[in-house]
Amino acid sequence: MIPEEFILPGGFARDSSTLMQTGNSIIMQAPRMAIFETAANLELWPAILPHYRYIRYLERADDRNLVVMAAVRSGIPISWTSEQVIDRKNVEVHFHHLKAWTKGMHVVWTFKETPAGVLVEIMHDLQFRNRVLAPIAEPIIGSFFIHHIAGHTLRCMKAYLESAVNRSTPIPPSR
């Protein structure tokens, strides 16, 4: 029996040997909605996340944006094009990568209240297009770039939010 997470629409099975899933999480001591609004507010990212070089909007709306995102990992510049969907009903932020090495990747940010604080998770799911290169690409794309940058993003966002909460600074809402 094929596990449910490997079933694509239409009942077709994914090849788990070419599937990359990675996740990062952190507990933040800030109001859940302030964390959500900060994660959704891409205009703010280059100002609070030192590894982000820029965010350029190609299309902009209240709950959906098309953006070119650029970051740096250990001096290596990277960029990609994403569709961002802000799901206010479920308090989630979704990204779908449209170009570059991570084309097709789905990213979900979730925000869960816990007794210790708000658990913020970023999950990445990518089906590699090239089956032969998947075993080589996964450690480079998944571990070296994605996992590292997402972890750095969470740590910097936590520092920004917890500092703002301690100073009682209002968090700018996303557009």
C-alpha positions in Angstrom: 0.0 0.0 0.0 1.3 3.5 -0.9 1.3 6.0 2.0 -1.2 8.8 1.5 1.5 11.5 1.4 2.9 9.9 -1.8 -0.5 10.0 -3.7 -0.9 12.8 -6.2 -4.2 14.2 -7.5 -5.7 11.7 -9.8 -4.5 8.8 -7.7 -1.0 8.6 -9.2 1.9 7.7 -6.9 4.9 9.9 -6.3 8.3 8.3 -6.5 9.6 8.6 -2.9 13.2 8.3 -4.1 12.9 11.8 -5.8 10.8 13.4 -3.0 12.6 15.9 -0.7 10.8 17.0 2.5 12.5 19.2 5.0 11.3 21.2 8.0 12.4 23.8 10.5 10.7 24.9 13.6 11.1 27.3 16.5 9.2 28.5 19.6 8.5 32.2 19.6 7.4 34.3 22.6 5.2 36.8 20.7 1.5 36.9 19.8 0.5 34.4 17.2 -1.1 36.9 14.9 2.0 39.2 15.1 4.2 36.3 14.1 1.8 35.4 11.2 1.6 39.0 10.0 5.4 39.3 10.1 5.9 36.1 8.1 3.3 37.2 5.6 4.8 40.7 5.2 7.5 40.1 2.6 8.3 43.9 2.3 9.6 43.6 5.9 11.9 40.6 5.3 15.0 42.3 3.9 14.9 44.8 6.8 14.7 42.1 9.5 16.4 39.1 7.8 20.0 40.0 7.1 20.5 37.0 4.7 17.6 38.3 2.4 19.0 40.6 -0.3 15.7 41.7 -1.7 12.0 40.8 -2.4 10.7 42.2 -5.7 7.0 42.1 -6.4 5.8 41.1 -9.8 2.1 41.0 -8.8 0.6 42.2 -5.6 -2.8 41.6 -3.9 -4.2 41.3 -0.4 -3.7 37.5 -0.1 -1.7 36.5 -3.1 1.7 37.9 -4.4 4.1 36.9 -7.1 7.6 37.7 -6.0 11.3 37.3 -6.9 13.1 36.4 -3.6 16.8 36.6 -3.1 19.0 35.5 -0.3 22.6 34.6 0.4 23.9 31.4 2.0 27.6 31.5 3.0 28.3 34.2 0.5 26.5 32.3 -2.3 23.7 34.5 -3.8 20.5 32.6 -4.7 17.1 33.8 -6.1 13.8 32.2 -7.0 10.3 33.2 -8.1 7.4 32.3 -5.9 3.7 32.7 -5.6 2.9 33.6 -2.0 -0.7 32.8 -0.7 -1.7 34.3 2.6 -4.3 32.0 4.2 -5.8 34.2 6.9 -8.6 31.7 7.6 -6.2 28.9 8.5 -3.4 31.2 9.7 -0.9 29.8 7.2 1.5 31.3 4.6 2.1 29.2 1.5 4.8 29.6 -1.2 4.9 27.8 -4.5 8.2 28.1 -6.3 7.8 28.8 -10.0 11.3 29.1 -11.3 14.9 28.1 -10.6 16.3 24.9 -9.0 13.4 24.6 -6.6 10.6 24.9 -9.3 7.6 23.1 -8.1 8.4 23.2 -4.4 5.6 23.9 -1.9 6.4 25.7 1.3 4.0 26.0 4.2 4.4 28.2 7.3 2.2 27.2 10.3 1.7 28.9 13.7 0.5 26.8 16.6 -0.1 28.0 20.1 1.6 25.7 22.7 2.2 26.1 26.5 5.8 27.0 25.7 4.9 29.7 23.1 4.0 29.8 19.5 5.5 26.9 17.5 6.4 28.2 14.0 7.1 25.6 11.4 8.3 25.9 7.9 7.8 22.7 5.8 9.3 22.3 2.3 8.1 19.6 -0.1 9.9 19.2 -3.5 9.5 16.5 -6.1 12.8 16.5 -8.0 12.3 16.7 -11.7 15.4 14.7 -12.6 15.4 11.3 -10.9 19.1 10.6 -11.7 20.3 13.8 -10.0 17.9 13.6 -7.0 20.4 11.8 -4.7 23.0 14.5 -5.4 20.7 17.5 -5.5 18.9 16.7 -2.2 21.8 17.3 0.2 22.8 20.4 -1.7 19.4 22.0 -2.3 17.7 20.5 0.8 20.3 20.6 3.6 22.9 23.1 2.4 20.5 25.8 1.1 16.9 25.3 2.2 17.3 23.9 5.7 20.0 26.4 6.5 18.2 29.5 5.1 14.9 28.5 6.7 16.6 28.0 10.1 18.3 31.4 9.8 15.0 33.0 8.8 13.2 31.6 11.9 16.0 32.6 14.3 16.1 36.2 12.9 12.4 36.5 12.9 12.2 35.3 16.5 14.8 37.9 17.6 13.0 40.6 15.8 9.5 39.7 17.2 10.7 39.0 20.7 12.6 42.3 20.7 9.5 44.2 19.4 7.3 42.6 22.1 9.8 43.6 24.8 9.8 47.2 23.5 6.0 47.2 22.9 6.7 48.1 19.2 3.8 47.5 16.9 4.3 44.9 14.2 3.6 46.3 10.7 0.7 44.3 9.1 1.1 42.7 5.8 -0.6 44.4 2.9 
